Amino acid sequence: MDTQAIRDRIELIRSKREVLLKLLEQPDLGTLRIDVNQALEEMDDLLEDFDSTFTVTN
């Protein structure tokens, strides 16, 4: 897999983060809230790792 394909997939993941945030706002989420929070944390970790690995600093 080339670098651009990885970047494209990461941007797709980044765009899906908003869906989880909106889901978290639902008042009737119940215990699923724990899973949504965990998914957000893991997604943020993934995005942070990607940025630190593939972002060139000047």
C-alpha positions in Angstrom: 0.0 0.0 0.0 1.4 3.4 -0.9 1.6 6.4 1.2 -1.2 8.3 -0.6 -3.6 5.3 -0.1 -2.8 5.3 3.6 -3.4 9.1 3.8 -6.7 8.7 2.0 -7.9 6.0 4.4 -6.9 8.1 7.4 -8.8 11.1 6.0 -11.9 8.8 5.7 -11.5 7.8 9.3 -11.0 11.4 10.3 -14.3 12.3 8.6 -16.2 9.5 10.4 -15.2 10.9 13.8 -18.0 13.5 13.7 -20.5 10.6 13.4 -19.3 9.2 16.8 -19.5 12.7 18.4 -23.1 13.1 17.2 -23.9 9.6 18.5 -22.5 10.5 21.9 -25.0 13.4 22.1 -27.9 11.0 22.0 -29.6 11.0 25.5 -30.9 7.4 25.2 -27.5 5.8 24.4 -27.3 3.9 27.7 -24.3 1.6 28.2 -23.4 2.0 24.5 -21.9 5.4 25.6 -18.9 3.5 27.0 -18.2 1.9 23.7 -18.6 5.1 21.8 -16.2 6.8 24.2 -13.7 4.0 23.7 -14.0 4.2 19.9 -13.3 8.0 20.0 -10.3 7.5 22.3 -8.9 4.8 20.0 -9.6 6.9 16.9 -7.9 9.9 18.4 -4.8 7.7 19.3 -4.7 6.4 15.7 -4.9 9.8 14.2 -2.3 11.2 16.6 0.0 8.3 15.7 -0.5 8.8 12.0 0.1 12.6 12.3 3.3 12.0 14.2 4.5 9.4 11.8 3.6 10.9 8.5 3.7 14.7 9.1 6.9 16.3 8.1 8.0 19.0 10.5 10.1 21.9 9.3 
